[in-house]
Amino acid sequence: MSQDSHHGKWTVSSSDEDDDLPLSGTTTSKPHQPALSSPSYQPAASASHTPTIPKIEAAPVEVKPEPANAPVSSLVIGSEARQSAAANQVNTVKYESSPSLAGKRKHEVSDGTGWALSDSEDDDDGDVKGKSLGNSPKRAPPSPKTKKVKVENERPPSPYGRLEYIDEPEDFFESSIPPLNDPYRFYLNKVTGLDRKYNSGALHIRDILSPLFGTLKESAQFNYCFDIAWMVDQYPSEFRDRPVLIVHGDKREAKARLLQQAKPYPHVHFCQAKLDIAFGTHHTKMMLLWYEEGFRVVITTSNLIRADWYQKSQGMWMSPLFPRLPKGSSDDEGESATFFKRDLLEYLAAYRAPELEEWIQRIREHDLSETKVYLVGSTPGRYVGPDMERWGHLRLRKLLYEHTEPISGEERWPVIGQFSSIGSLGVDQTKWLTGEFQRTMTTLGKSSIRSAPPLHLVYPSVEDVRTSLEGYPAGGSLPYSIQTAQKQLWLHSFFHRWKADATGRSHAMPHIKTYMRASPDFTQLAWFFVTSANLSKAAWGAMEKNSTQVMVRSYELGVLYVPSAFNMKTFPVSGNPFPVSSSSGFTVPFDLPPTSYSPKDQPWIWNIPYNQAPDTHGNIWVPS
């Protein structure tokens, strides 16, 4: 059976299973040893000179030279998709030799325009850990080519493939502290390979942990994927032995592997998040930093692995330095107008973890009154009554109802969602996306208007990934599976390309997740939300029992910006966010208005082959 859409014709398998949710587990492998059942990926040539990655001519992004002295960490950490991408660096498929190699791995014939499905019954999405690509699609080899096809905007191959990272230039960590008077405190990450101006005011993890922000005494790292050795190395040498608490969701073998990573580091301790609902994940990405001078919270979209801080687009909110309250202060002092302190304490209490009690007490002892954002979290559970509005998209709906105002002509103000993974959303758009989720996203104060404004979903196309700084391995962090995609072809009419010329990040594939409501001319925002939550019911929650109950599977965390907290009616969108200035404009990570998919564009699907054209390193993507 086949299905057609504006974005390709797919052969649909007989799979009926709808298990799109990821299993938990952090995995490692021996140095330079490819993971099993992984996409293969090979440089088109070899050479003895220092490799370079030249400029992509189609975009105003200068890509800096690649020295040969920064090997990838020996640990292959994270989701199966990430393991697969890492394995590509050592188990590669050369574009020129793809017909013969691909022929060994594929059964079905593809015309190059459609997506072939295997008979797999797996259906996974999100940051996937511990699952195999062994049942990925198979294709017959294309007709043998006598000559390599010249591909528009193709870069010369990187001689050493992706065995080598580009070293950050000497000035990469200079001028890294953003303006302290920035009212929004929303920052993008630094991206290796960009022109320096696009990293001005952006932050690397080393900047966040720098002594310039405070004398660190202790920290807690909440995250999904960890490379412990790499993480420890990001702390300044003077803080490298300070206690670190790792809050994770790994179980059984994955937990054992995580603890094994930390054996050389006695100052690293662990807290396992309870995941009582099947297929939930601990997806929150937060740092708690306790200084001699006070306390700070950082909420990010980045895993604690090098790849996430290297050539991907990420974002973060960094709190002010919260001072300690005077001795004898009551617990309810130091609260902000956004009740951030109360909500952070409630989120931490939801873990029901003794290891967090000390952190909860520390937060109580600090003054968080300068905070201007609202906290929106998800924690696993089934909630009824007033508790339904504590977490997930119903929490966001409540905040938008209480803290935004109706806008004239709001039915023309589009909702924009941008994410790096997609779950199973139902057989049609009304099952969740344009039902309960859109009702949340279109809430503006106490307006009685129940309009259906335009909905723009930003997710990279195959071409976006192919021409990215990382090439096809960037798709390892965009794990939208074919088993999920083929069941919701209706979704793809909402898709828009990843295009970020204003921030210089068009070729830095997004791992950031943002949601917002924009004016019809895209110059104003009614609100803005940065979060760890992808487009999935597991992350945001879904109604059950005739909307009398909401079920959330995963831990997620983000911050909501509403204009009223900044004494504004709307947020002006910054037209030129880099280099950073004192402008009052809000930095949107990608270009507005978003660019719709053309009829030829297809959303990136991570577990099918791409062998019709090489990526920016002269390689192809072949799941086996």
C-alpha positions in Angstrom: 0.0 0.0 0.0 1.3 3.5 -0.8 0.4 6.9 0.4 1.1 10.2 -1.3 1.7 13.6 0.1 3.1 16.9 -1.1 6.5 15.8 0.4 7.0 12.3 -1.1 5.4 9.0 -1.9 6.0 6.3 0.7 5.4 2.5 0.7 3.6 1.8 3.9 4.3 -1.3 5.9 1.8 -3.5 7.6 2.9 -2.3 11.0 0.1 -1.5 13.4 2.1 -0.8 16.5 2.0 2.8 17.7 4.9 2.8 20.2 6.6 6.0 19.4 8.0 6.6 22.8 11.7 6.1 23.6 13.3 3.7 26.1 15.6 5.1 28.7 19.3 4.3 28.8 22.7 5.9 28.4 25.1 3.9 26.3 28.8 3.9 25.8 31.2 2.0 23.5 34.9 1.3 23.3 37.0 3.9 21.6 36.5 4.2 17.8 34.3 1.1 17.8 31.1 1.5 15.8 27.8 0.7 17.4 25.9 -2.2 15.9 23.1 -1.6 13.4 24.1 1.9 12.6 24.0 4.2 9.6 27.2 3.9 7.7 29.0 6.9 6.4 32.3 7.5 4.6 34.6 10.3 3.4 35.0 10.5 -0.3 38.7 10.7 -0.3 41.7 10.6 2.0 44.7 12.9 2.4 47.6 13.6 4.7 47.1 17.3 5.0 45.1 19.1 7.6 41.4 18.8 6.7 39.3 21.9 6.0 35.6 22.5 5.6 35.1 25.2 3.1 32.3 27.7 2.9 28.8 26.7 1.7 28.3 29.2 -1.0 24.6 29.3 -0.6 24.7 30.9 2.8 26.7 33.7 4.4 28.4 31.4 6.8 32.2 31.1 6.8 33.4 27.7 8.0 36.7 27.7 9.7 39.6 25.3 9.0 39.6 21.9 10.7 42.9 21.0 12.4 43.7 17.3 13.0 44.3 17.4 16.7 40.9 17.2 18.4 39.6 13.6 18.3 36.0 12.7 19.2 35.5 11.5 22.7 36.0 7.7 22.9 32.7 7.4 24.5 29.7 7.1 22.2 27.0 8.5 24.5 23.3 9.0 24.2 20.4 7.9 22.1 20.6 5.2 19.5 20.3 7.9 16.9 23.3 9.7 18.3 25.2 6.4 18.6 24.5 5.8 15.0 25.7 9.2 14.0 28.9 8.7 16.0 29.4 5.3 14.4 29.2 6.9 11.0 32.5 8.6 11.8 34.3 5.3 11.7 32.0 3.0 9.7 31.5 5.2 6.7 30.0 4.9 3.2 31.6 6.9 0.4 29.3 8.6 -2.0 31.1 7.2 -5.1 31.0 3.7 -3.9 27.5 3.8 -2.6 25.9 1.7 -5.3 27.9 -1.4 -4.5 27.8 -0.9 -0.7 24.2 0.0 -0.7 23.4 -3.1 -2.7 24.5 -5.3 0.1 22.1 -3.7 2.5 18.9 -3.1 0.7 16.0 -5.1 -0.7 13.5 -2.6 -2.1 13.8 -0.3 -5.0 13.5 3.4 -4.5 13.1 5.9 -7.3 14.9 8.5 -5.2 11.8 10.5 -4.5 10.0 8.4 -2.1 10.6 6.7 1.3 10.7 2.9 1.5 9.4 1.3 4.7 10.6 -1.9 6.2 8.2 -4.4 7.9 9.4 -3.2 11.3 6.8 -2.8 14.0 8.9 -0.4 15.9 7.7 3.2 16.0 9.9 5.5 18.0 10.6 9.1 18.3 12.5 11.6 20.4 15.9 11.2 21.8 16.0 7.4 21.5 18.2 5.4 23.8 19.0 1.8 23.6 17.0 0.9 20.5 18.5 -0.8 17.4 18.4 0.3 13.8 18.5 -3.3 12.7 15.0 -3.2 11.3 15.6 0.0 9.3 14.5 0.4 5.7 16.3 -1.5 2.9 16.7 -0.4 -0.7 18.1 -1.8 -3.8 21.1 -0.1 -5.2 20.6 2.7 -7.8 21.9 2.2 -11.3 25.7 2.2 -11.3 27.2 5.6 -12.1 30.2 6.0 -14.3 30.9 9.5 -13.1 30.3 11.3 -9.8 27.4 13.6 -10.1 28.2 17.3 -9.4 25.9 18.4 -6.7 25.0 22.1 -6.4 26.6 23.7 -3.3 28.6 20.5 -2.6 31.7 21.0 -0.5 34.9 19.2 -1.1 35.1 16.1 1.2 36.7 16.3 4.6 39.7 14.0 4.2 39.4 12.5 7.7 35.7 12.3 7.8 34.2 13.0 11.2 36.9 11.2 13.1 38.2 14.7 13.9 36.3 17.6 15.4 37.3 21.1 14.4 39.2 22.8 17.2 37.6 25.9 18.5 39.8 28.9 17.4 41.8 30.7 20.1 39.3 33.5 20.2 36.3 31.2 20.6 36.1 31.6 24.3 37.0 35.3 24.3 34.4 38.1 24.8 32.0 35.5 25.9 30.2 37.1 28.7 26.9 38.6 27.5 25.7 42.1 28.4 24.7 42.0 32.1 21.8 44.4 31.4 20.2 42.1 28.9 16.5 42.1 30.1 15.6 38.7 28.6 18.6 36.6 29.6 17.9 34.3 26.6 21.1 33.1 24.9 22.1 30.9 22.0 25.0 28.6 22.2 28.3 29.2 20.5 28.7 27.3 17.2 32.1 26.2 16.0 32.7 27.3 12.4 30.6 30.5 12.4 31.9 34.0 11.8 32.9 35.5 15.1 30.1 38.0 15.2 27.5 35.3 15.3 29.1 34.0 18.5 29.2 37.4 20.2 27.1 37.2 23.2 26.4 33.5 22.7 27.5 31.0 25.4 29.4 27.8 25.6 29.2 25.5 28.6 32.6 26.7 29.6 31.4 30.2 29.7 28.4 29.2 31.9 30.8 27.6 34.4 33.4 30.3 34.2 34.7 32.0 37.5 33.5 35.3 35.9 29.9 34.2 36.9 30.8 33.2 40.5 33.0 31.1 42.7 31.4 27.7 42.4 31.0 25.6 45.5 28.7 22.8 44.2 26.5 22.1 41.2 23.6 19.9 40.0 23.2 18.8 36.4 19.8 17.6 35.3 19.9 16.0 31.8 19.2 13.1 29.5 22.5 12.2 27.9 25.9 12.5 29.7 29.5 12.1 28.8 30.9 12.4 32.4 34.6 12.8 31.4 33.7 15.6 28.9 31.4 17.3 31.4 34.0 17.3 34.2 36.5 18.8 31.7 34.2 21.8 31.0 34.5 23.0 34.6 37.4 25.4 35.2 40.4 23.7 36.8 39.8 25.4 40.1 36.3 24.0 40.3 36.9 20.6 38.8 36.8 18.7 42.0 33.7 20.5 43.5 30.7 18.2 44.1 28.4 17.6 41.2 25.0 15.8 41.4 23.9 14.1 38.2 20.1 13.8 37.9 19.2 11.3 35.3 16.5 8.8 34.3 18.7 5.7 33.4 17.8 2.3 34.6 19.4 -1.1 34.9 22.2 -1.6 32.4 22.1 2.0 31.2 22.4 3.1 34.8 25.3 0.8 35.4 27.1 2.2 32.4 26.5 5.8 33.6 27.9 5.0 37.0 30.9 3.3 35.4 31.7 6.5 33.6 32.0 8.3 36.9 34.3 5.9 38.7 37.4 8.1 38.1 35.5 11.1 39.6 34.7 10.6 43.3 33.1 14.1 43.5 30.3 13.1 41.0 27.2 11.7 42.7 23.9 10.5 41.3 20.1 10.9 41.7 17.8 8.7 39.6 14.6 10.3 38.6 11.5 8.1 39.1 9.9 7.1 35.8 6.7 5.3 36.8 4.9 5.5 33.5 6.2 3.3 30.7 8.4 4.9 28.0 8.9 8.2 29.8 12.3 9.9 29.8 14.1 12.3 32.0 14.5 15.0 29.3 14.9 18.1 31.5 18.1 20.0 31.0 19.0 22.3 33.9 22.0 23.4 35.9 21.8 24.5 39.6 24.9 26.4 40.5 25.7 27.3 44.1 28.4 29.9 44.6 30.1 31.6 47.5 28.3 34.7 46.2 24.8 33.2 45.7 22.9 30.8 43.5 22.0 30.5 39.8 19.7 28.5 37.6 20.4 27.7 33.9 17.7 26.0 31.8 19.0 24.8 28.5 18.2 22.6 25.5 21.6 20.9 25.4 22.6 17.4 26.5 25.9 17.1 28.4 27.9 15.7 25.4 30.3 17.5 23.2 28.2 17.2 20.0 25.4 19.2 21.5 27.7 22.2 22.2 29.6 21.9 18.9 27.7 22.7 15.7 24.1 22.6 16.7 21.7 25.4 17.4 20.8 25.4 21.1 19.3 27.9 23.5 19.2 28.7 27.2 17.9 30.9 29.9 20.4 32.0 32.5 19.1 33.5 35.7 20.6 36.5 37.5 22.9 35.7 40.4 20.4 35.2 43.3 21.8 36.6 46.6 21.4 34.8 49.9 18.5 36.0 52.0 19.4 37.5 55.4 19.4 35.0 58.3 16.1 34.5 59.9 14.1 35.2 56.7 11.0 33.1 56.1 10.7 30.5 53.4 8.3 32.6 51.4 10.6 35.6 51.1 12.6 36.2 48.0 9.7 35.3 45.7 9.4 36.9 42.2 6.3 38.3 40.6 6.3 35.2 38.4 6.4 32.8 41.4 9.5 31.3 40.0 10.8 30.2 43.4 7.6 28.4 44.4 7.4 26.7 41.0 11.0 25.6 41.0 10.7 24.1 44.5 7.5 22.4 43.4 9.2 20.9 40.4 12.1 19.6 42.5 9.8 18.2 45.1 8.0 16.2 42.3 11.2 14.0 42.1 10.5 12.7 45.6 14.3 12.3 45.9 16.3 12.6 49.2 19.3 13.6 47.1 17.5 16.9 46.2 16.5 17.9 49.7 19.7 19.8 50.3 19.2 21.7 47.0 15.6 22.5 47.9 16.8 24.0 51.2 19.5 26.1 49.5 16.9 27.5 47.1 14.7 28.5 50.0 17.6 30.5 51.5 18.1 32.6 48.4 16.3 35.7 46.9 14.9 34.8 43.5 12.8 38.0 43.2 14.6 39.3 40.1 13.2 36.5 38.0 11.0 37.7 35.1 10.1 34.4 33.5 7.6 31.7 34.3 8.6 28.1 34.8 6.8 25.4 32.8 7.6 21.8 33.6 6.4 18.3 33.0 6.6 15.5 35.5 5.4 11.9 34.9 1.9 11.1 36.2 -1.8 11.1 35.7 -3.4 14.2 37.1 -7.0 15.2 37.8 -8.9 18.3 39.0 -6.7 21.3 39.8 -3.5 19.2 39.4 -4.2 19.0 35.7 -2.9 22.6 35.4 0.4 21.9 37.2 2.3 20.4 34.3 2.7 20.2 30.6 0.6 22.2 28.0 -2.2 22.8 30.5 0.3 24.6 32.7 1.2 26.7 29.8 -2.5 27.3 29.0 -3.1 28.5 32.5 -0.2 31.0 32.4 -1.2 32.4 29.0 -4.8 32.8 30.3 -3.7 34.6 33.4 -0.8 36.7 32.2 -1.4 37.7 28.5 -4.0 40.0 27.0 -6.4 39.6 24.1 -5.1 41.2 20.9 -7.2 42.8 18.2 -7.2 40.6 15.1 -5.6 37.7 17.0 -7.0 35.2 14.6 -4.3 36.4 12.2 -1.4 36.0 14.7 0.2 32.6 13.8 1.4 30.1 16.3 4.9 28.8 15.6 6.4 25.6 17.0 10.0 24.6 16.4 11.5 21.3 17.7 14.0 18.5 16.9 11.8 15.4 17.3 8.2 14.4 16.7 6.0 11.8 18.4 3.0 10.0 17.2 0.2 12.6 17.2 -2.8 10.5 15.9 -4.4 9.6 12.6 -5.5 13.2 12.0 -4.7 16.6 13.2 -7.8 16.9 15.4 -6.7 14.0 17.7 -4.2 16.2 19.6 -2.4 18.9 17.5 -5.3 21.1 16.4 -7.4 20.0 19.4 -6.1 20.3 22.9 -2.6 21.5 22.0 -3.7 24.3 19.6 -6.2 25.4 22.2 -3.3 25.9 24.6 -1.1 27.7 22.0 -3.9 30.1 20.9 -4.9 31.2 24.5 -4.5 34.9 24.9 -5.8 36.2 28.2 -9.5 35.8 28.9 -10.4 36.2 25.2 -13.5 34.2 24.2 -12.3 34.0 20.7 -11.6 30.4 19.7 -9.9 31.1 16.4 -7.7 28.8 14.4 -4.8 31.0 13.4 -2.1 29.8 11.0 0.1 27.0 12.6 3.7 27.0 11.4 5.9 24.0 12.5 9.6 24.4 11.9 11.5 21.2 11.4 14.6 20.6 9.2 14.2 19.1 5.7 16.5 16.5 4.2 18.2 19.3 2.3 18.7 21.3 5.5 20.5 18.3 7.1 22.5 17.4 4.0 24.0 20.9 3.6 24.6 21.4 7.3 27.9 21.9 9.1 27.8 18.4 10.4 26.3 16.8 7.2 24.1 13.8 7.6 25.2 13.0 11.1 23.3 16.1 12.3 20.2 14.0 11.6 21.2 11.7 14.4 19.8 14.3 16.7 16.6 14.7 14.7 15.1 11.2 15.3 11.8 11.4 13.6 11.2 7.8 12.5 9.6 6.5 9.3 7.3 4.3 11.3 5.9 7.4 13.0 6.0 9.6 9.9 4.1 7.3 7.6 1.1 7.3 10.0 0.7 11.1 10.0 1.3 12.3 6.5 -1.3 15.0 7.3 1.3 16.7 9.6 3.8 17.5 6.9 1.6 20.2 5.3 2.4 22.3 8.4 6.2 22.0 8.0 8.6 24.8 7.4 12.4 24.8 6.8 15.1 25.5 9.3 16.5 28.8 8.1 18.4 31.1 10.4 20.4 33.6 8.4 19.8 36.4 10.9 21.6 34.4 13.6 24.1 32.8 11.2 22.8 29.4 12.1 21.1 28.1 9.0 23.6 25.3 8.7 23.7 24.6 12.5 20.9 22.1 12.8 18.5 22.8 15.7 18.3 20.9 18.9 16.7 23.9 20.5 12.9 23.8 21.0 10.9 27.1 20.9 7.2 28.0 20.7 5.7 31.4 20.2 2.8 33.6 18.9 3.8 36.1 16.3 2.1 39.1 14.7 0.9 38.8 11.1 4.0 40.8 9.9 6.3 38.7 12.3 7.7 41.8 13.9 6.1 41.3 17.4 5.7 38.4 19.8 2.7 37.9 22.1 4.8 35.4 24.1 7.9 33.1 23.7 8.7 29.7 25.2 12.0 27.9 25.2 12.0 24.3 26.5 13.3 20.8 26.4 9.9 19.6 25.1 9.6 18.3 21.6 6.4 17.9 19.7 5.0 14.9 21.5 2.2 13.9 23.8 4.8 12.3 26.1 6.4 15.6 26.7 3.4 17.9 26.7 0.7 15.6 28.1 -2.5 14.3 26.6 -6.1 14.3 27.9 -7.7 11.1 28.9 -11.1 10.0 30.2 -13.2 12.6 28.3 -10.7 15.4 29.2 -11.1 14.8 33.0 -7.5 13.6 33.3 -4.1 14.4 31.8 -1.3 11.9 31.4 2.3 13.1 31.2 5.1 10.5 30.6 8.4 12.6 30.8 10.3 15.2 32.7 10.6 18.4 30.7 11.5 22.0 31.7 11.3 25.4 30.0 10.7 29.1 30.7 7.9 31.3 29.4 8.4 34.9 28.5 5.3 37.1 28.6 5.4 40.9 27.9 3.5 41.9 31.0 6.4 40.7 33.2 8.7 43.2 31.3 6.1 46.0 31.4 5.6 45.6 27.6 2.5 45.0 25.4 4.5 42.7 23.0 8.1 41.8 22.4 9.7 43.4 19.4 11.6 40.9 17.3 15.2 41.7 16.8 16.0 42.0 13.1 19.8 41.8 13.6 20.5 39.9 16.8 24.3 39.6 16.1 26.5 41.1 17.2 24.7 41.6 20.5 23.7 45.2 21.3 21.6 46.9 23.9 18.6 46.7 21.6 15.3 45.8 23.3 14.5 43.3 20.5 13.9 39.7 21.3 16.3 37.2 19.6 14.3 34.5 17.7 16.7 31.7 16.8 15.4 31.3 13.2 14.2 33.6 10.5 10.7 35.0 10.5 8.5 34.5 8.6 9.3 30.8 8.4 9.8 29.3 4.9 7.3 26.7 3.9 8.4 23.4 2.5 8.3 23.3 -1.3 6.7 20.3 -3.0 10.1 18.7 -3.4 11.1 19.1 0.3 10.8 16.1 2.6 11.1 16.2 6.4 14.3 14.6 7.8 13.7 11.0 8.7 16.6 9.5 10.6 16.2 5.7 9.9 16.1 5.6 6.1 18.9 5.9 3.6 20.0 9.0 1.8 22.3 8.0 -1.0 21.2 10.1 -3.9 23.5 13.1 -3.0 26.5 13.5 -0.7 26.5 15.8 2.3 28.9 18.6 3.0 31.6 16.0 3.7 31.1 13.9 0.6 29.3 11.2 2.5 25.9 9.4 2.4 23.6 8.1 5.1 22.9 4.3 5.0 21.1 2.7 7.9 21.7 -1.1 7.9 
